[in-house]
Amino acid sequence: MIAALAIAGHAAAQEGTQELAKQLSNPIASLISVPFQFNYDHGYGPDDGDRGLVNVQPVIPFSINDEWNLISRTIVPITWQNDIAGPSGEQFGLGDVVQSFFLSPVKPTEGGIVWGVGPVFLLPTATDDLLGGEKWGAGPTTVALKQSDGWTIGALGNHIWSFGGDGSRPDVNATFLQPFLSYTTPDAWTFTLNSESTYNWEDDSWSVPVNFSVAKLIVLDKQPISLTAGIRYWAESPKGGPEGIGFRLGLTLLFPK
């Protein structure tokens, strides 16, 4: 009897961690999460410069009523880079913050689609000229996905136009597209393939990184944590942009409601 209860308890715990891991594949899940994502890329400019970037990306859902949620997604970049624009030396500091808000139904549609729509804002918070564009920007953002039998498929996108800031700096007119496909196993491993592509309408150029990552959700002293490692291939980048292979490491703190 005790053994049976232990097995049942283990199965329930495993199901719980799988469900949490699946929620991490949903950009607008009703789950407070704080990811710390480290990215490294190289091949910038004529001097083969490199960049290390830590994105702090808190996701905080707010319940409006029984039918609607408002989800806040913030991207705070902390960057170290070296010779990304020729012999430009080293820079370290804060980049431009991107803030998104999604209005999303609490329940999926009859077809199982989860969706959200709202505004996105670009804030010129960079601490160095080479770490940001010194422009204020805004535009629409949207996301749609479906989850079934451990699979998650969907896409997130936004478009940002600049409307103020330093007039000597280039205008911002960019479309961001993030299609994603992931699979979460019963023991909370998640395998993800995505792209985080940007089209710059000002100079007609694409940035197309293709990412493959593996994540594992664990629980340490009752605190759920997701650990991620992945590689990236730059299928396309603008002149002076990154080239070849990059990598990603991540740690996400989860706070189930």
Solvent accessible surface area in square Angstrom, and as a share of the most:
residue,aa,sasa,rsa
1,M,180,0.80
2,I,145,0.74
3,A,69,0.54
4,A,59,0.46
5,L,111,0.55
6,A,65,0.50
7,I,121,0.61
8,A,60,0.47
9,G,41,0.39
10,H,124,0.55
11,A,54,0.42
12,A,64,0.50
13,A,60,0.47
14,Q,64,0.28
15,E,118,0.53
16,G,36,0.34
17,T,28,0.16
18,Q,37,0.17
19,E,84,0.38
20,L,23,0.11
21,A,5,0.04
22,K,37,0.16
23,Q,47,0.21
24,L,57,0.28
25,S,18,0.12
26,N,20,0.10
27,P,22,0.14
28,I,8,0.04
29,A,9,0.07
30,S,53,0.34
31,L,6,0.03
32,I,58,0.29
33,S,7,0.04
34,V,34,0.19
35,P,25,0.16
36,F,83,0.35
37,Q,32,0.14
38,F,69,0.29
39,N,8,0.04
40,Y,58,0.22
41,D,13,0.07
42,H,64,0.29
43,G,7,0.06
44,Y,20,0.08
45,G,20,0.19
46,P,120,0.75
47,D,69,0.36
48,D,93,0.48
49,G,2,0.02
50,D,32,0.17
51,R,63,0.23
52,G,8,0.07
53,L,40,0.20
54,V,48,0.28
55,N,19,0.10
56,V,31,0.18
57,Q,27,0.12
58,P,32,0.20
59,V,12,0.07
60,I,68,0.34
61,P,8,0.05
62,F,105,0.44
63,S,80,0.51
64,I,93,0.47
65,N,77,0.40
66,D,135,0.70
67,E,118,0.53
68,W,77,0.27
69,N,15,0.08
70,L,59,0.29
71,I,1,0.00
72,S,13,0.08
73,R,51,0.19
74,T,23,0.13
75,I,56,0.28
76,V,39,0.22
77,P,16,0.10
78,I,65,0.33
79,T,8,0.05
80,W,90,0.32
81,Q,0,0.00
82,N,45,0.23
83,D,34,0.17
84,I,23,0.12
85,A,63,0.48
86,G,4,0.04
87,P,121,0.76
88,S,33,0.22
89,G,32,0.30
90,E,118,0.53
91,Q,18,0.08
92,F,148,0.62
93,G,12,0.12
94,L,54,0.27
95,G,2,0.02
96,D,21,0.11
97,V,16,0.09
98,V,33,0.19
99,Q,26,0.12
100,S,11,0.07
101,F,62,0.26
102,F,1,0.01
103,L,71,0.35
104,S,4,0.03
105,P,30,0.19
106,V,67,0.38
107,K,158,0.67
108,P,74,0.46
109,T,61,0.35
110,E,191,0.86
111,G,47,0.45
112,G,25,0.24
113,I,67,0.34
114,V,27,0.15
115,W,85,0.30
116,G,0,0.00
117,V,70,0.40
118,G,18,0.18
119,P,57,0.36
120,V,0,0.00
121,F,75,0.31
122,L,21,0.11
123,L,57,0.28
124,P,40,0.25
125,T,50,0.29
126,A,27,0.21
127,T,95,0.55
128,D,54,0.28
129,D,87,0.45
130,L,70,0.35
131,L,21,0.10
132,G,17,0.16
133,G,25,0.24
134,E,53,0.24
135,K,11,0.05
136,W,120,0.42
137,G,1,0.01
138,A,28,0.22
139,G,17,0.16
140,P,71,0.45
141,T,3,0.01
142,T,72,0.42
143,V,2,0.01
144,A,45,0.35
145,L,3,0.02
146,K,85,0.36
147,Q,55,0.25
148,S,56,0.36
149,D,131,0.68
150,G,5,0.04
151,W,123,0.43
152,T,1,0.01
153,I,105,0.53
154,G,16,0.15
155,A,49,0.38
156,L,14,0.07
157,G,11,0.10
158,N,22,0.11
159,H,27,0.12
160,I,17,0.09
161,W,131,0.46
162,S,25,0.16
163,F,143,0.60
164,G,27,0.26
165,G,47,0.45
166,D,56,0.29
167,G,75,0.72
168,S,99,0.64
169,R,60,0.22
170,P,104,0.66
171,D,83,0.43
172,V,36,0.21
173,N,36,0.18
174,A,21,0.16
175,T,27,0.16
176,F,49,0.21
177,L,81,0.40
178,Q,37,0.16
179,P,67,0.42
180,F,18,0.07
181,L,72,0.36
182,S,4,0.02
183,Y,70,0.26
184,T,2,0.01
185,T,25,0.14
186,P,78,0.49
187,D,63,0.33
188,A,2,0.01
189,W,101,0.36
190,T,10,0.06
191,F,82,0.34
192,T,28,0.16
193,L,88,0.44
194,N,18,0.09
195,S,16,0.10
196,E,42,0.19
197,S,9,0.06
198,T,44,0.25
199,Y,34,0.13
200,N,51,0.26
201,W,135,0.47
202,E,95,0.42
203,D,87,0.45
204,D,103,0.53
205,S,23,0.15
206,W,101,0.35
207,S,27,0.17
208,V,34,0.19
209,P,7,0.04
210,V,59,0.34
211,N,8,0.04
212,F,91,0.38
213,S,19,0.13
214,V,43,0.25
215,A,18,0.14
216,K,51,0.21
217,L,7,0.03
218,I,51,0.26
219,V,73,0.42
220,L,102,0.51
221,D,142,0.74
222,K,187,0.79
223,Q,49,0.22
224,P,14,0.09
225,I,20,0.10
226,S,4,0.03
227,L,79,0.39
228,T,33,0.19
229,A,52,0.40
230,G,13,0.13
231,I,103,0.52
232,R,7,0.03
233,Y,118,0.45
234,W,37,0.13
235,A,54,0.42
236,E,91,0.41
237,S,29,0.19
238,P,43,0.27
239,K,209,0.89
240,G,40,0.38
241,G,8,0.08
242,P,10,0.06
243,E,108,0.48
244,G,30,0.29
245,I,94,0.48
246,G,2,0.02
247,F,81,0.34
248,R,27,0.10
249,L,89,0.44
250,G,16,0.16
251,L,71,0.35
252,T,14,0.08
253,L,50,0.25
254,L,1,0.00
255,F,82,0.34
256,P,70,0.44
257,K,148,0.63
